[in-house]
Amino acid sequence: MDKIFKTLDEQISILENKGMIVEDEIVAKEILLRENYFFISGYRTLFMKSTSDRTFVPGASFRELYGVFNFDRQVRNILFKNLLIIENNLKSILSYHLSKTYGIRENDYLNPNNFNNHPDKKRQINDLINKMKRQIRSNADSHTATAHYNTRYGYIPLWIAVKVLSFGIVSELYLILKPSDQKAVAEFFHVEAEELATYLPILSNYRNLCAHEEILFDHRVQRKIEDTRFHRMLEIPKMNNEYIYGKDDLFALMIILKQMLRKEDFNSLIKELDYEINRLNGKLESISIGKILDRMGFPINYLEIEGME
């Protein structure tokens, strides 16, 4: 069945008929027109009585709904700038190591012999090399640095090429490196090579989610991270012998960032997030901030991670 177009008045009526308080319809209509009803309504499940009863809890208001929408936007902005730091760090250390080890010309650093020689990796290696070459060629003339090197020297060194490669591509590149090269890159971030192999697809997923303004706060990734000392130190509860927070949720991302960011960058991040959480708490009346934290996968003592080593 096709979806039917709803006017702003009809959108307001849908919310009100399910029990939401709309304090100022003029303001609400302006917000819905500017921000899109579909995206704002993506947060409405927080205020519903249950999965079977789709009406709103008593006192739920449009002001609260829009408050959660804005909270998620601010959290996306905070995380995005820190994910860009990780992206830049990864591109820098990876291009430095591969250039030093294998050479600076495209035929040097993209030689299939440089990568993991396991037979199962052969197709993946060839596919990724071809993807990298396509991205470099398609962006060579539109990016100032790549155009300069291509014109002046006739080739584009990897430390320049990474500027036009996506985080996803660079993450895949790490996955096909020889174990010794993976270890060298992972050591920069003070994590094990196997950990970094797990973390990079998660970081790439969240980076793209933030860049495209998708709903962030209750996002779950497909692959869970391994248990860490932070799970134990925070005494996160377990269910069926598995930690209930920090495995495939937003707090799992925080645990990754705790390990990979510089201490001062992570401390700034956690303080900015705490400010936004407290700010949202002041806007909530019909539900508690604890419900938001639970959906984010944040333990109630999340702030303690800042001082942990």
C-alpha positions as CSV (number, residue, x, y, z in Angstrom):
1,M,0.0,0.0,0.0
2,D,1.3,3.4,-1.0
3,K,2.0,6.1,1.7
4,I,-0.4,9.0,1.5
5,F,0.9,12.6,1.7
6,K,0.1,14.3,5.0
7,T,-0.2,18.0,5.4
8,L,1.3,19.7,8.4
9,D,-2.1,19.9,10.1
10,E,-2.6,16.2,9.6
11,Q,0.9,15.5,10.9
12,I,0.1,17.4,14.1
13,S,-3.3,15.6,14.4
14,I,-1.6,12.2,14.2
15,L,0.6,13.1,17.2
16,E,-2.3,14.6,19.1
17,N,-4.6,11.7,18.5
18,K,-2.0,9.4,20.0
19,G,-1.9,11.6,23.1
20,M,1.0,13.9,22.5
21,I,0.7,17.5,23.8
22,V,1.5,20.1,21.1
23,E,1.9,23.3,23.1
24,D,2.3,25.7,20.1
25,E,1.0,24.4,16.8
26,I,2.5,27.3,14.8
27,V,6.0,26.5,16.1
28,A,5.5,22.8,15.7
29,K,4.4,23.2,12.1
30,E,7.5,25.3,11.3
31,I,9.7,22.7,12.9
32,L,8.1,19.8,11.0
33,L,8.4,21.7,7.7
34,R,12.1,22.6,8.4
35,E,13.2,19.3,9.9
36,N,10.9,16.7,8.2
37,Y,8.2,14.8,10.1
38,F,9.7,11.5,9.2
39,F,13.0,12.2,11.0
40,I,11.5,13.8,14.1
41,S,8.9,11.0,14.5
42,G,11.8,8.5,14.4
43,Y,12.2,9.4,18.2
44,R,8.6,8.9,19.1
45,T,9.0,5.3,20.3
46,L,10.8,6.7,23.4
47,F,7.5,8.3,24.5
48,M,5.1,5.4,23.7
49,K,3.5,3.3,26.3
50,S,4.7,0.0,24.8
51,T,5.4,-1.8,21.5
52,S,1.9,-3.0,21.5
53,D,0.2,0.3,22.7
54,R,1.5,2.9,20.3
55,T,-0.1,5.8,22.2
56,F,2.1,8.2,24.2
57,V,2.7,8.2,27.9
58,P,0.9,10.8,29.9
59,G,2.4,14.3,29.6
60,A,4.5,13.5,26.5
61,S,5.0,16.7,24.6
62,F,6.2,17.8,21.2
63,R,8.7,20.0,23.0
64,E,10.3,16.8,24.5
65,L,10.2,15.0,21.2
66,Y,12.0,17.9,19.5
67,G,14.4,18.1,22.4
68,V,15.5,14.5,21.8
69,F,15.8,15.2,18.1
70,N,18.2,18.1,18.8
71,F,20.1,16.1,21.4
72,D,20.8,13.4,18.9
73,R,22.0,16.0,16.4
74,Q,24.4,17.5,18.9
75,V,25.7,14.1,19.8
76,R,26.2,13.3,16.1
77,N,28.2,16.6,15.7
78,I,30.4,15.8,18.7
79,L,31.1,12.3,17.6
80,F,31.6,13.2,14.0
81,K,34.5,15.6,14.6
82,N,36.2,13.0,16.8
83,L,35.7,10.3,14.2
84,L,37.3,12.6,11.7
85,I,40.3,12.8,13.9
86,I,40.5,9.0,14.0
87,E,40.1,8.9,10.2
88,N,42.9,11.4,9.6
89,N,45.2,9.5,12.1
90,L,44.5,6.2,10.4
91,K,45.2,7.6,6.9
92,S,48.3,9.3,8.0
93,I,50.0,6.4,9.9
94,L,48.9,3.8,7.3
95,S,50.2,5.9,4.3
96,Y,53.5,6.6,6.2
97,H,54.1,3.0,7.0
98,L,53.2,1.6,3.6
99,S,55.2,4.3,1.8
100,K,58.2,3.6,3.9
101,T,57.9,-0.1,3.5
102,Y,56.9,-0.5,-0.2
103,G,57.5,2.8,-2.0
104,I,55.7,6.0,-2.9
105,R,54.4,5.3,-6.5
106,E,51.0,3.8,-7.1
107,N,52.5,0.6,-8.6
108,D,54.6,0.3,-5.5
109,Y,52.1,0.7,-2.7
110,L,49.3,-1.0,-4.6
111,N,51.3,-4.1,-5.6
112,P,49.2,-7.2,-4.7
113,N,52.3,-8.8,-3.3
114,N,52.4,-6.3,-0.5
115,F,49.3,-7.7,1.1
116,N,48.2,-10.8,3.0
117,N,49.1,-13.8,0.8
118,H,46.4,-16.1,2.1
119,P,44.5,-17.7,-0.8
120,D,41.2,-16.6,0.7
121,K,42.3,-13.0,0.5
122,K,43.3,-12.9,-3.2
123,R,39.9,-11.8,-4.6
124,Q,39.4,-9.3,-1.8
125,I,42.8,-7.8,-2.5
126,N,42.3,-7.4,-6.2
127,D,38.8,-6.0,-5.7
128,L,40.1,-3.4,-3.2
129,I,43.1,-2.4,-5.3
130,N,40.7,-1.8,-8.2
131,K,38.4,0.3,-6.0
132,M,41.3,2.3,-4.7
133,K,42.6,3.0,-8.2
134,R,39.1,4.1,-9.4
135,Q,38.6,6.4,-6.4
136,I,42.1,8.0,-7.0
137,R,41.5,8.4,-10.7
138,S,38.0,9.8,-10.4
139,N,39.1,12.4,-7.8
140,A,42.6,13.2,-9.1
141,D,41.7,16.3,-11.0
142,S,39.1,17.7,-8.6
143,H,41.3,17.6,-5.5
144,T,44.0,20.3,-5.4
145,A,46.8,18.2,-3.9
146,T,46.2,15.1,-6.1
147,A,46.0,17.2,-9.2
148,H,49.3,19.0,-8.4
149,Y,51.2,15.7,-7.8
150,N,49.6,14.1,-10.9
151,T,50.5,17.0,-13.1
152,R,54.0,17.7,-11.7
153,Y,55.3,14.3,-10.9
154,G,53.1,11.9,-13.0
155,Y,52.0,9.9,-9.9
156,I,50.2,10.4,-6.6
157,P,51.9,9.2,-3.4
158,L,49.8,7.4,-0.9
159,W,50.0,10.2,1.7
160,I,48.2,12.4,-0.9
161,A,45.9,9.7,-2.3
162,V,44.4,8.9,1.1
163,K,42.8,12.3,1.0
164,V,40.4,11.2,-1.7
165,L,39.9,7.7,-0.3
166,S,36.8,7.0,1.9
167,F,37.2,5.9,5.5
168,G,35.5,2.6,4.5
169,I,38.1,2.0,1.7
170,V,41.0,2.7,4.1
171,S,39.5,0.5,6.7
172,E,39.3,-2.3,4.2
173,L,42.9,-1.7,3.2
174,Y,44.0,-2.3,6.8
175,L,42.1,-5.7,6.8
176,I,44.1,-7.0,3.8
177,L,47.6,-6.0,5.1
178,K,50.2,-8.5,6.1
179,P,50.0,-9.3,9.9
180,S,53.3,-7.5,10.5
181,D,51.9,-4.3,8.8
182,Q,48.7,-4.5,10.7
183,K,50.6,-4.8,14.0
184,A,52.7,-1.7,13.1
185,V,49.6,0.4,12.4
186,A,47.7,-0.9,15.5
187,E,50.6,-0.1,17.8
188,F,50.2,3.6,17.0
189,F,46.7,3.4,18.5
190,H,47.8,1.3,21.4
191,V,45.5,-1.6,20.5
192,E,46.0,-5.1,19.3
193,A,45.9,-5.8,15.5
194,E,42.8,-8.0,15.9
195,E,41.1,-5.3,18.0
196,L,41.7,-2.7,15.3
197,A,40.3,-5.1,12.7
198,T,37.1,-5.2,14.7
199,Y,37.0,-1.5,15.5
200,L,37.5,0.0,12.0
201,P,34.3,-1.3,10.4
202,I,32.4,0.0,13.5
203,L,34.1,3.4,13.3
204,S,33.3,3.6,9.5
205,N,29.7,2.7,10.1
206,Y,29.2,5.4,12.8
207,R,31.2,7.9,10.7
208,N,28.8,7.5,7.8
209,L,25.8,7.5,10.0
210,C,26.9,10.9,11.5
211,A,27.7,12.3,8.1
212,H,24.2,11.5,6.7
213,E,22.3,12.6,9.8
214,E,20.8,9.2,10.6
215,I,19.3,8.5,14.0
216,L,22.3,7.8,16.2
217,F,21.5,7.4,19.9
218,D,20.0,3.9,19.8
219,H,22.0,2.6,16.7
220,R,23.3,-0.9,17.0
221,V,26.2,-2.3,14.9
222,Q,26.3,-5.8,13.5
223,R,29.6,-6.9,15.1
224,K,30.2,-6.8,18.9
225,I,33.4,-5.7,20.4
226,E,35.3,-8.0,22.8
227,D,35.1,-7.5,26.5
228,T,37.5,-4.9,27.7
229,R,38.9,-3.7,31.0
230,F,36.5,-0.8,30.8
231,H,33.5,-3.1,31.0
232,R,35.0,-4.7,34.1
233,M,36.1,-1.4,35.8
234,L,32.7,0.2,35.2
235,E,31.0,-3.0,36.6
236,I,28.6,-3.1,33.8
237,P,25.8,-5.7,34.6
238,K,25.6,-8.9,32.7
239,M,22.7,-10.8,31.3
240,N,23.2,-14.4,30.0
241,N,26.9,-14.0,30.8
242,E,27.2,-11.0,28.5
243,Y,27.6,-7.3,29.3
244,I,24.4,-5.5,28.6
245,Y,26.1,-2.2,27.6
246,G,29.2,-1.4,25.6
247,K,29.1,-4.3,23.1
248,D,27.3,-3.2,19.9
249,D,25.9,0.1,21.0
250,L,26.9,3.8,21.3
251,F,28.9,3.1,24.4
252,A,30.9,0.4,22.5
253,L,31.9,3.3,20.3
254,M,32.9,5.3,23.3
255,I,35.1,2.4,24.5
256,I,36.8,2.3,21.1
257,L,37.3,6.1,21.1
258,K,38.7,6.0,24.6
259,Q,41.4,3.7,23.4
260,M,42.2,5.4,20.1
261,L,41.9,9.1,20.7
262,R,44.5,11.2,22.6
263,K,43.6,11.6,26.2
264,E,42.8,15.3,25.9
265,D,40.6,14.7,22.9
266,F,38.6,12.0,24.6
267,N,38.2,14.0,27.8
268,S,36.8,16.9,25.8
269,L,34.4,14.5,24.0
270,I,33.1,13.0,27.2
271,K,32.6,16.5,28.8
272,E,30.7,17.7,25.7
273,L,28.5,14.6,25.8
274,D,27.8,15.0,29.5
275,Y,26.8,18.6,28.9
276,E,24.2,17.6,26.2
277,I,22.9,14.8,28.4
278,N,22.3,17.2,31.3
279,R,20.8,19.7,29.0
280,L,18.3,17.1,27.7
281,N,17.6,16.0,31.2
282,G,16.3,19.5,31.9
283,K,13.8,19.3,29.1
284,L,12.3,15.9,29.9
285,E,9.2,15.5,32.0
286,S,7.3,12.5,30.8
287,I,10.2,10.1,30.7
288,S,13.5,10.0,32.5
289,I,17.0,10.6,31.2
290,G,17.8,7.0,32.4
291,K,15.6,5.7,29.5
292,I,17.7,7.7,27.0
293,L,20.9,6.4,28.5
294,D,19.6,2.8,28.4
295,R,18.8,3.1,24.7
296,M,22.2,4.6,24.1
297,G,23.9,1.7,25.9
298,F,25.4,4.1,28.5
299,P,25.8,2.8,32.0
300,I,24.7,5.3,34.7
301,N,28.3,5.8,35.8
302,Y,29.5,6.4,32.2
303,L,31.5,9.5,33.3
304,E,34.0,7.3,35.2
305,I,35.5,6.1,31.9
306,E,37.2,9.5,31.6
307,G,39.7,8.9,34.3
308,M,40.3,5.2,33.5
309,E,43.6,4.0,32.0
